[in-house]
Amino acid sequence: MNIKIYAKPFDPWAEIQAYQHSAQDMAGKFGATSIFIGTMRDFNEGDDVKGMTLEHYPGMTEKQLAKIVAEASQQWPVIDVLVLHRVGDILPNEPIVLVAVWTSHRGDAFDASRYIMEALKSRAPFWKKELLKSQAERWLVKNTDGYLAGSS
């Protein structure tokens, strides 16, 4: 399991490849990798957005993400997990979050990945302030709706 917070842009595909190649203990053990990459949109709530500042609580954020990954690992037979998240100033089309889950079978990979992502969006201590094209700024008070595995 690896969790990282980045203050600068990252290349999710290079990160996945590097992590998978460095994780020798999982070589030959996984049959599925589920990958979610979230990027910044240039619109939200009917407004044009030109940037965002994403803040977090260092230490607490990583602890909460580790707890979420541990929960997923208890529910599904996870081999390994990589979670990367951006903070700081972010522009449209830049990756914000990467969740990669390695398992033996695709269903477990899909389910664990979705669980981690949805729990991250609802429970991890991140705060988003959008800069609109109109030059107005606003703090987001809720995340976009998602589906948490096991709920209806």
Backbone torsions as a table, in degrees:
resi	resn	phi	psi	omega
1	MET	NA	135.3	178.3
2	ASN	-140.6	128.4	179.0
3	ILE	-126.3	127.6	-179.9
4	LYS	-135.8	143.0	173.1
5	ILE	-109.5	127.4	-177.8
6	TYR	-111.5	133.9	175.0
7	ALA	-94.3	-6.6	-179.9
8	LYS	-125.6	160.2	178.0
9	PRO	-57.2	149.5	176.5
10	PHE	-133.1	156.5	177.2
11	ASP	-98.0	105.4	-175.1
12	PRO	-59.9	-36.7	-177.7
13	TRP	-69.2	-40.4	177.0
14	ALA	-66.4	-37.9	179.0
15	GLU	-64.5	-43.4	178.8
16	ILE	-62.9	-47.9	-178.5
17	GLN	-62.0	-45.8	-179.8
18	ALA	-63.6	-43.0	-178.9
19	TYR	-64.8	-46.4	-178.3
20	GLN	-63.2	-39.2	179.2
21	HIS	-70.5	-29.8	-179.0
22	SER	-82.9	-18.9	-176.9
23	ALA	-88.4	73.7	-176.9
24	GLN	-60.7	-30.7	-177.5
25	ASP	-69.0	-13.5	177.9
26	MET	-104.9	2.7	179.2
27	ALA	-58.0	124.7	178.1
28	GLY	78.4	-1.1	-175.7
29	LYS	-98.3	-17.2	-176.8
30	PHE	-108.7	149.2	177.5
31	GLY	-117.7	-6.7	-177.9
32	ALA	-148.1	142.9	172.7
33	THR	-131.1	122.0	175.5
34	SER	-105.7	130.0	-175.8
35	ILE	-125.2	130.0	172.1
36	PHE	-122.0	129.5	175.4
37	ILE	-124.5	119.4	176.9
38	GLY	-100.8	131.1	179.3
39	THR	-119.4	159.7	180.0
40	MET	-77.6	133.6	175.9
41	ARG	-88.1	161.6	175.0
42	ASP	-100.4	20.0	176.4
43	PHE	-149.6	153.5	174.0
44	ASN	-167.0	137.7	177.5
45	GLU	50.2	39.2	176.5
46	GLY	80.6	4.5	-178.8
47	ASP	-115.7	151.8	173.3
48	ASP	-80.0	132.2	-177.1
49	VAL	-116.5	133.2	179.2
50	LYS	-108.3	-6.7	177.2
51	GLY	-178.3	173.1	-179.2
52	MET	-150.7	145.9	169.4
53	THR	-111.8	125.8	-178.3
54	LEU	-114.2	120.7	-179.7
55	GLU	-109.7	157.7	177.9
56	HIS	-146.2	172.3	178.0
57	TYR	-107.1	98.8	-176.5
58	PRO	-54.4	139.4	-178.1
59	GLY	89.3	-55.4	178.9
60	MET	-67.8	-40.3	-178.8
61	THR	-62.2	-49.3	-179.6
62	GLU	-63.1	-38.4	178.7
63	LYS	-63.5	-42.9	179.1
64	GLN	-67.5	-40.1	177.8
65	LEU	-63.9	-40.4	177.7
66	ALA	-62.9	-38.7	178.2
67	LYS	-64.2	-42.6	179.2
68	ILE	-62.6	-45.1	179.1
69	VAL	-63.7	-40.1	177.7
70	ALA	-62.4	-40.6	177.3
71	GLU	-60.8	-44.6	179.2
72	ALA	-63.4	-39.2	-179.5
73	SER	-67.2	-24.6	176.6
74	GLN	-79.5	-26.9	-177.2
75	GLN	-90.1	-29.2	-178.2
76	TRP	-131.2	152.1	179.3
77	PRO	-77.1	75.3	-176.7
78	VAL	-79.7	135.2	175.1
79	ILE	-89.4	-44.2	178.7
80	ASP	-160.2	160.1	-178.5
81	VAL	-142.2	140.5	172.6
82	LEU	-125.9	124.2	177.1
83	VAL	-126.3	121.2	176.0
84	LEU	-121.7	139.5	-179.7
85	HIS	-141.6	136.9	177.5
86	ARG	-84.2	150.8	167.2
87	VAL	-136.7	170.5	-179.5
88	GLY	91.3	-157.1	-178.4
89	ASP	-82.5	128.8	-175.8
90	ILE	-129.1	139.8	179.6
91	LEU	-108.1	158.1	176.6
92	PRO	-53.3	144.1	-179.6
93	ASN	77.9	-6.1	176.9
94	GLU	-81.4	140.4	176.0
95	PRO	-63.6	137.3	176.4
96	ILE	-104.9	-42.7	-173.7
97	VAL	-142.0	144.7	173.5
98	LEU	-130.3	128.4	171.3
99	VAL	-126.1	119.6	176.1
100	ALA	-123.3	131.7	-178.4
101	VAL	-128.6	129.3	177.3
102	TRP	-108.4	128.1	178.0
103	THR	-142.0	177.9	176.8
104	SER	-76.8	-31.0	-174.2
105	HIS	-131.9	149.6	-173.3
106	ARG	-62.1	-39.7	-178.3
107	GLY	-59.4	-43.9	178.0
108	ASP	-65.0	-39.7	179.5
109	ALA	-63.8	-46.6	178.5
110	PHE	-60.3	-49.2	-175.4
111	ASP	-65.6	-44.2	-179.5
112	ALA	-66.8	-40.6	179.2
113	SER	-62.3	-45.6	179.6
114	ARG	-65.2	-41.6	178.2
115	TYR	-59.1	-48.7	-179.2
116	ILE	-59.8	-46.6	-177.3
117	MET	-64.2	-46.0	-178.2
118	GLU	-67.4	-39.2	177.6
119	ALA	-66.9	-39.8	176.8
120	LEU	-57.9	-46.8	-178.5
121	LYS	-64.4	-31.6	-175.4
122	SER	-98.2	-19.4	-172.8
123	ARG	-124.8	-21.4	-177.5
124	ALA	-74.8	139.7	-176.8
125	PRO	-79.1	82.7	173.1
126	PHE	-121.5	144.0	177.5
127	TRP	-127.7	132.8	-175.0
128	LYS	-115.5	129.8	173.2
129	LYS	-119.9	121.5	-179.7
130	GLU	-92.9	143.4	170.4
131	LEU	-107.0	113.2	-177.7
132	LEU	-82.6	158.3	177.6
133	LYS	-62.9	-21.9	176.6
134	SER	-76.4	-0.8	-176.9
135	GLN	80.1	-4.6	175.3
136	ALA	-72.0	154.2	175.5
137	GLU	-122.0	148.2	176.3
138	ARG	-151.2	140.7	172.6
139	TRP	-83.2	135.9	177.8
140	LEU	-81.8	133.5	-177.6
141	VAL	-101.1	-11.2	177.4
142	LYS	-148.7	155.4	175.1
143	ASN	-89.1	165.1	174.9
144	THR	-64.4	149.6	-179.4
145	ASP	-63.2	143.3	176.1
146	GLY	-140.4	-170.7	-179.8
147	TYR	-126.7	122.7	177.5
148	LEU	-97.1	123.8	-177.4
149	ALA	-48.6	134.0	178.8
150	GLY	93.6	-7.9	178.6
151	SER	-107.7	164.5	-179.3
152	SER	-107.3	NA	NA
